[in-house]
Amino acid sequence: MIENYTYGLPGVRDLERISRKMMDKVAYKVVHDNKKVNITKDNIEEFLGQQLVSLKDHKECNVGVAIGLGDAWYGSRLTYI
């Protein structure tokens, strides 16, 4: 959840909000469907929506690629050059 739904320092601060959103949806399902809910990597998008951050690019960095760090009001972002 932290890896895919938070982005930099503001994202970590929003972790409580993201967790609350997920737990609200779980509570709704428990009350209305009257069954147990398991949250896994496979079904987390059902509760939180599409991933905000993808680490796929970070893992596929090739030799000769420089990594720069850009800063903005919403946090930092890695740029591959």
Secondary structure by P-SEA (a helix, b strand, c coil): ccccccccaaaaaaaaaaaaaaaaaaaaaaaaccbbbbbcccccccccccccccccccccccccbbbbbbbcccbbbbbcc
